[in-house]
Amino acid sequence: MSRIAKFLFGPPISDSGPSAPVHWRLFACIRGQLHCLGSIHCGRDARAPRAALVFFALSFVLSIAAAERWIPANDSVAVQRTGAWTWTGHRYAADQALVTSEDGAALEVEFSGAALVLCLDTLTPPNYGRPELGRLEVLVNGTRVQTVYPRAEGGDVVIARADDATRRRIRIVHRKDDSGSGARIRGFRVLDAPTGELAVVVSGEHNGGLVDVRAVLSRQGRVVRDTLVRNWLTGQCRLAGIPPADDYTLELRAFGWKTARRQHVSIVAGRETQLPPVYVEREWNLRADAFKFPGFGRPAVRLRAQSFRARFEAYRAEIRGVRIVRRTGPAVISRGCAFEEDRAAGYYYHREGTVTLPADTPAGWYDLEISITDGRGERRIVSPRSVHVVERFAADPVLLAFGHLDTWGQYQAEYLSRLVKLANVIAPDVVLVSNAANPAYVAGALSGLEMPFVANFGNHRSPEPGPWFGEPLGMVDFGAEFCVLNFGRAWDSGFADADVLLTSRGGARIKIINAFEPNAPVSFLDRHHVVLIHDAHGPGPTVNKIGATPTVRVGKANSESFRVIRFRDGRPVSYTYGGHASAPIPFPRGGVAPVRVRYEPVNDGSHSPVTARWENDLEEGIPNARLVFVLPRGTYETADGRIEQAVESDDARLTVISVRCDFGPKSRGTVTMRPKR
């Protein structure tokens, strides 16, 4: 009984997210409600026996958990197959499915209950295979009752309802259609209580890049469903098996798009609630010609008081002002910049000039904002995450690198966002991303990075990355110390422009290439004394030395890892893990991030003091890790780390402090920021 009590009333369950089993998520949700109930009835003055409450709670949990049963489509006992079916999944998809394209292939399942839900996989993304173009005939006890077209459905489809306990035999037959064939079935949900459905069509800005969304349905602060939805062909989304009630709230989330929220949603038993269509706008979006440079993934990296060139679209407009802006939580930090236009460099729609940073610019990431006035009135054009100000340029840089993550939709972007959080703590000088896939989701996830990065898109790209990341080739300079050439093409397509760029940086002490593939001509690498090439596509050893320089190749070993690359005396000296000859640092998609930080209480500027609890599960230490605190305005101190920078927000209400500290191997610790005495 003590173990049951600990489960029901102990600390919150962390592993209850969308990747957890359905029954575990249900336990976690109910347990949260019972935790509140227990605190009310088993408090200091409570007289009710705790054991009785635990018994009631356990009975309640088990009775509700039994209200839904999941049958995976590959259950060889519960599901009988006829014809050719294959249990498979798209690269790094959240779920697998039973797949067929054979005419007449069928599945049979028996059920008794209130309803049976057919769970389809409609998330086949562009460039990853043909969509599901067949049709499914549904027969109940031998009578055809429904035809389901997977290419039009949004995931869940109720294929049988009942008001008695009679067992029914459901047969689903795949048929070729005029449009083609194919169906992907994840499984079946057997519902034992009356439920309703919720449907909505979701489209968005850059709709060709929008594959799926995460739907989070809640009521009175409790999450009822948290799942991936959307048919990428039609935009249809559906949630089935929802308990009848009023006042639900639906959130639709996708990295790179603004979250859509619909409130006061009612669900009626036995019926489908159809919401008006939803259109989601891009959150991190840039029109292809709005800024030629600097831009997202091709930033200007400068010391304070230095200058950079900017080219942007401002046709027949008056330029009213230029500033850089960064936002850390609720804190907004900006600086006005001097701008001198070079009219001779402008042409037609585009203007160009020199932006000079003020001498008091704090280090960090910034958006470049230009205020203009034209026939549409006064407005701002923004180049997000395009200016990075540093205290000094690293003589021996630290790089974090990964590639070929197959980020084609929301689920994969959630993994990428976890890598971004990890990178922000490790705090490299630059992040190298190779062979990314869907630029819309990648841009949304990478927008959280707090340091410069370069990204290229290779053989799985869809759609074309230009509107988000510009040209597939470019250079990012870190003063005279080092430069990074981003080369997003195959080398056999030509590299004359890359040759020009590297030749123009002949004085750079360290030259690095972030490539799609590693097979650059050896003579090219030697001529430019390239010390490192990072890639994520191509055969051969993932770590080796090339040519006379030599150039160190570090490439993709798998799609669930990353590398930390450290330099000494201008040469890469550390780029593998645990003393292995080629291994990267493992980070399983379903696992906990090996480096993580939790702030207590919330790190949103409303509390002081604030403690950062960090954990490092790696077998190697992380020197000079960075923690960032957002605190009420004031002067602070810590005995646990080195304060790097303290900056006051524009409204003088908040202070943003970055702290550096060293994480030991397989260790954990705390850093607390307190008001200075």
N, C-alpha and C positions, 0 to 999 in steps of 0.2 A: 504493500500500500504506500510506503514511503516513496518508492520509485514512481508510482503513478502520480502522487502528489507533486513530486519534483517536476515531472513532465508537464502537468497541467498548470502549475502555478509558479514555476521557476522563471528564469530569464527568457526573453523572447527567442524564438527559433529563427536562426539566420538562414537556414537552408530550406526556405519555403517559397522560393521564387518560381518563375515560369518553367524552369528546367526540372524542378522537383516533381515527383510522382503526384498524380491527382489526389490520392488519399492523404499524402503527407501535407499537401497544401491545405486540404480540408481540415486536418487535425490542427494545423498551425492557426488557421483562421478562427476556428471554434475556441481553441485554447486561449487566444487573445481575449475573447469575450469572457471566458470563464475566469481568466486572471483578474479582470475587473470585478466580476461577481465575487470571487474569493476575497478580494481586498475589502469589499463592502461587508461581507458576512463573517469573515474570519479576522477582522481587525482586532485592535487591542481590547476593545470593549465588547467584542462579540461573544455570545454565549452558545451559539449553535456549534455542535461538534464538527470539527473539520473533516473527520472521516466520513460523516454522512454526506457532506457537501461533495467530497471527492467521489463517493459512490454515485451520487446523482450526476456529477459532471461526466464521469466515465460512461454511464448509461446513455447520457445525452449525446456524447460524441459518437459512440458506437451506433446508436440508432440513426443519426444523421449520415454518418459515413456509409451506412448500408443503403442510403437512398439513391446512390448512383454507383454503377459498376462499369469498369472499363474493360473492354475486350479488344486487345490489339489484333489487327487483321492477320498477323502471322501466328495466332494461337491455333495450333494444329488440332487441338481437342475441341474447342468451342466453334471454330470456323472450318467448314469443309470446303475444299477447293476443287474446281473442275477446270482443266485447261492449264495454260502456261501463266504462272504468276511468279514474280521475283520480288523479294524483300530487299529494298534498297533505299538510298536517299541521295539527294543532291549534296555537293561538297559542303560540309560543315553546316548542313541544315539542322534545325532544331529537332526534327522528327524524321523517322523513316516511314516508308509506306510500302504496301503491297501493290505492285505495278503490273499491268498487262496491256497489250495492244492486240490481243488475239480475239477475233470475233467468236462469241459464244463462251468465252471464259467466264466462270461463275463462282460466286461465294454463297454459302448457305450458313445461316445462324439461327438458333432458336432463342426466343425471348418471351418472358412474361413480365409485365410491368405496365407503367403508364405510357411510356414512349420508348422508341428506339431511334437513336441519332446516328446517321452515317457521317463519319468524319473523313472528309476528303483532304488531300494535299493539293492545293491549287496554287502553290508558290513556285512553280517552275519558272525561273527567271530567264530573260533573254540571254542568249549565248550559252545556256546550260542545258538545252534540250528542247524538244518540241512540246508545246502545250498539250493539255489533255483534251483531245478533240473528238473522242467517242461519246457514246451515250450509255446510260445504265438503266436497264429495265428492272423495276422492283416488283416482285411477286410476293404476296402474302398468302400462305397456304395454297399456292398454285394459281392464284388469281392476280393478274397484273393490275397494279393499283397506281403506279406512278412511273414517270420517266425523268431521270435526272441527267442534266447536261453539265458535266464537270467544268467545261470552259466558261460557263456562266455563273456557277455557284460561288459562294464565299466561304467555304469551309464546312460548316455544319449543316446537315439537312435532316429534318425529321421525316423518317420514311414509314413509321407506323405509330399509331396511338391506340390505346385500349383503356377500357373502364372496368375490366375484370381481370382475374388472374389466369385466364386461359393461355396456355402456351401456344405460340404461333411460330411457324417456320417461315423465315424470310429468305428469299433467294434473289440475288443481285446478278444480273447477266450483262456483261459488256458487249456492246454491239458497235460495229463500225458505222460511221456516219458519213454523209456526203462530204463533210469537212475533213474527215480523217478518223483516227482511232486513238485510243489511249485513255487510261484512268489510273489514278493513284489513290488508294484507300488506306488511311492510317489505322482505322479501327471503328469500333462501335461503342456508344455510351448507352447503357441501359438505365433508364430513369424510372424510379418507383413512386414518384410523386408528381402531381400535376405541375407542369411548367409551361413557360412561353418562350418565344424567340424575339430577338432584336436584330434588325437588319438595317444597313445603311450603305449607300454607295459613296466611296471616298475617291476623290481625284485631287490633283494638286498642280501647283506650279512646277514646270519641268516634269509633266506627268509621265513622260517616257522613262524617267529615272526612278519613279515611285513604284516599288515592287510590293512591299507589304507594310503593315503598321502594327504596332502593339496596341491592342484594345484592353483597357482597364476599366471594368465596370464595378462600381462601389455603391454602397448605400449606408448612410449614417456613419461614414468614415471607415466602413469595413469593406475590403475587397471581396467581391463575389466571383468575378472571373478576371483572369490576367492571361492573355493568350495572343498569339500572332494570328492575324486575319488578313484577308484581301485576296481577291482574284485579280492578278495583275493585268489581265486582258480587259476586264469589265469594271474593276473597282468595287465589285460587290463584296460586302463583309456581312457575316452572320454569326451571332452567338445564340446557341440553343441550350435548353435545360436551365433556364433562369427561373427561380422561384417567383411566383406572382407577387407584386408589390408596387407601390408608388415611390416616387422620389429617388430613383436611381440616378447616378451621375456616370456618364461615359466620357473617357479620355482616349484620344487616338494620338499615338506618339510615333514619330519617325525621326531618326537623326537627320538633321539638315532641314527639317520642316518645322513650322510652328505647331505646337500641340493644339489640337481642337478639343473643345470641351462642350458637352451638351448636358444640361441639367433637367431635373423634373421629368425623367423618363419613366413611363408606366409600363409594366409588363402584366399581361392578362393570360391566365391559364388557357392553353389550347389554341392560342392565337399568336401571330407574328406582329410585332410593333415595327412599322417601317418609318424610320426617321427621314427627314428631308436630306437630300444629298449634301455631303460635306466637301468643301474645297479647302485644302491646306496650302498656305503660302510658304515659300522658302524662308528660312531663318538666316542661313548663311548662303547668300546668293549674290552673284555679281554678273551683270550683263557682260558679254564677251568683250565688247569694245569700251566699256565704261572706264576702265583703267588698263592701259598697256603695261605700265610699271609704276611703282612696285605693286605686287599683288600677292594673293593668297598662294603660299608655296613658293614664292619668288620674292622674298622680302628684301628691304634695305636694312642692313645691320650696321649700326653706326654708334660711335661714342657721342655723348652729349656735346652740343655745340657744333657738331659736324653737319654736312649737307648731303643731300641726295637729289637725284632727278626724278621728276614725276611727269607722266604723260596721261592725259585723261580727256574724256569727252565733255566739252562745254561749248557747244555750237552757239555762236552769237550771244554768249552769256557774259555777264560781268562777274568777275571773281571777287567775292566780298571778303573772304578770309580762309585761312588754312589752319587746321589744328590737328593734333594727335590725341586720341582718347583711348583709355583702357578701363575695363570694368572688372573688378574683383569682388564677386558677390554683389552686395548693395553699394559698394564704394566706387565712385567715378573719379578718375584722375585724368586730367587733361592739361595740355599746354598749347598755347597759341604759337604758331611758327611764322617766320618771315618767308615770303614767297616772291621770287623774282622771275617774271615770265620771260621766256626766250621766244619772241614772236617769230623769229626766223625758223625755228624748229617746228612750229605748229603747221598743221595742214588740214583744211576743210573742217571736219568735226572736232579734231583733236587739238589740244593746247599742251604746251610743255614748258617746264621751268624748273627752278632750283628751290627746294625747300630746305630751310636752315633750322635746326633744332635749337631751342634756347639752352643756355648753360645750366639751368636748374632742372633739366629733365630727369626724372627718376628712371632708373633702369627698369626694363620690362617690355612686354608686348604692347603694341598700340594699333588701333585702326587709324587710317588716314582719312580725315574728313575735309572736304572742300565745299564751302558755302558759295553758291552762285545765284544770280538773279537773271531770269530770262522771261520769255512770254508766259511761262507757267507760274511765275512768281518766284519767291525765294525758296530754295531747297538745298539739300545737302546731298552730295554724292560721296560714297564711302568705299574705300578699299580695305576690307576687313583683314586684321592680323597681317599687316603688310610692312610694319616698321618695328624693328627691335632695337632697343637702346641698351648698350652694355657699359659696364664700368671700365672694362679693359678687354682686349682680345686675348684669348688663351694662346699661350705659346705651345702648349701640348694639349690639344682639345680632347674632350670626352664625347663619344658618339653613342647613340642608342639606335639600333638598326633592326628591322624586321621586314618581312615581305611575303608575297603570295598568300595572303590571309583569306582570299576569296570573300571579300566583303561585298556581297551582292545584295544584301537586304538588311532589315532591322536587326534580326538576331545576330548576324555576323558583326554588324556595327556596334552592338552592345559589347562584344568581346574587344573590338578595337578601342572603344571608349575606356575599357578597363586598362588596356595597355597605355592609353594616354594618361590616366591618373597615376599609373606606376612611373611613367617617364617624368611627370612633374615632380615626383619625389626624388628620383635619382638625379634629376636636373643636369642632363648633358648639355653640351654647347649647341648641338644640332641633332635632329632626328632624321634618319634616312629610311624612307619607305619605298619599297620596290615592288613593281608588278601588282598594283592595286586593281580593283575591279570596277565597282559602280561609283563614279566620282561624286554623285549626289550624297550617298550615305557616308562615303569616306570623308568628304568635306565637312559634313555635320559632326562626325566624331573627332576629326583632327582640329576642329575649331577650339577644342578645349586645351590644346597644347600651350604651354607657357614659354616655349622656346622656339627658335627657328626650325623649320623642317623643309625637306624637299620630297616630292612624291612623283613617281612615274607609273604609267598604266600600260600594261602589256597585253598578253594574248587573251585575257578574259574581260577586257574593258567593255562596258556597256552602261550608258551611252558614251559618246566621245567626251573626254574630260575637258576640252577647251573652255567652255563657259565657266568652269570652276577653277581650273588650274593653268589656263593659258597654254602657251606653246609647249611641246614635249621636250624642248631642249632649252636650258638656261644655266646661268651661273649665279651663285650666291657668294659674295665676298665677305670675309671676316678680317677686314683691314689688310695689312701686308702679310699677316701670319699664315692664313690658309684660305683656300677657296674650295667650293664644292660645285662640280659640274653635274647637273642633272641631265642624264641622257636616256630618254624614254623611247628610243627606237631600237630596232635590231641593227647591229653594226654593219651587216651586209647591205643596208639601205643607203649607206654613205655617212661620212662623218667629217666632211670638209668644214662645216660650220663649227663643230666641236673643236677642230684643230685651230681655227681662228680664235675661238674664245680662250683656249688654254695658252696659245701663243701670246695673247695680249696680257696674260697673267704670268709672264715669265719670271717676274721677281717674287712671286709668292713662294714662301718657304715650304708649305705643305699643299699638295694638290690631291684632291679626293674626287672620285667619280662615283655617283649613285646611278647605276645602270639597270636596264631591264635584263640584259644578258651580259655575260662576262667576257665574251670572245672578241674583245677589242684587239686589233693587230698589236703584236708585241712591240713592233718598231714604234708605233704611235705612243704606247705607254712609256717606253724608254725615252723617246724624244722629249716628252714633257715631264719626265721624272715623277710620274704618278705613283704615289706611295700606297694607295689603297683604292680598290674597286669593290663596291658592294653590289650584289645582284640578287635576284630571286627567280631565275629561270635559266635552265640550260644544264647540260650534262657535265660530268667531271667532278673532281673532288671539291667539296664546298669550301675548304680552306687549303690554299696552296700559294706558292710564290711563283711569279711570272716574270721572265725577262731578267735584264741585268740590273735594273734599279735597286732591288727587285720590287715589283708591285705585289702587294698582298691581296689575294682574293678572299673575301669572306662572303659567303652566300647562304641561301636558304637551305637549312637541313630538314625542316618540316614547317608546318603552318600553325604550330602551337608553341612558339618559342620566340625569343629575341636575343640580341647580342648587345653587350656593352663593350665598346672598343676604346681602349685607352692608348695614348701616345706617350713616348718619352724621347726627348731629343729629336723631335720631328719625325719619328717612325712609330708605326703601330706595334705595340708590344704585347697587348692583351686583347684577345677577341674570341676566346672560347671559355668554357665553363668547367670548373672542377679539375683543372689540370689535363682535361681530355684534349686530344689532338685537333678535334674539329667540332665538338658538341657546342650548341648554343645553350642558353639558359631556358629550361623548360617552364612553360606556363600553359597547362591544359585548359581548354575552353570551359570545361565544367568545373575547374578547380578554383581555389582561392588564390588571389594575386600573391605572389611570393614576397612582395614588398607593399606595405599598406599603412595607412594612417587613419586614425579616428579621432575626431575632436570632441571634447567634453567641456562644457555643454556645447550647443550648436555654435559654429564658427561664423556667425552672421552679423557681428557688430553690436549685438544686444547684450553681451555678457563680458564680464571681466572679474577675475582672471579666466583664462582658457587654457586647457591642457591638451596637447597633441600626444596621443598614444601611438607609437610607431612599432611595427613588427617587421623583422627581416628574417625570412625562412631560408635564405640562400646560404650556401656554404662559404661564401665570400663576403667581405665587408663592403659597405657603400660609403666611401669617404665623401664629405661635403654634400650630403643630402640636403634638400631644401624643404622647409615647412613654411606655410604662409598663414598668418593670423589676420583676421578682420575684427578690430576691437573698437570700443567707444574711444573717442578722441582723448589722447593723453600721452604721457611718457611712460614707457614700460621697460622692464628688465627681466632677464632670465639667467638662472645659474646652470642651465642645461644645454646651452648652445651658444652660437655666435650670431649676434644680430647683424644682418647684412645691410638692411635698409628699413627705414621707417618713413612712411609717406602719409601726409594728411589728405583726405578726400576733398574734392572741390567745395563741398558744402560745409566743410569744417566740422563734421559730425563724427567722422570715423578716422581711424589710423590703421593703415595696412603695413604689417611688419613681416619681412621675410627673415628666416633664421636658418643658419647652416649648422649641421651637426653630423657626426660620424656614426654610422650604424655598424656595429660589429657583426661578424658572421653568426648566423643562427641566434639572433638576440632580439631583445625588445626593450623599450624604454619609454620615457616620457619627456616632453619639453613643455614647461608651463610659463606663460607670459603673465607677469603680474605688474600692477601699477608701481612705478618707481617710488621708493620711499623718500 
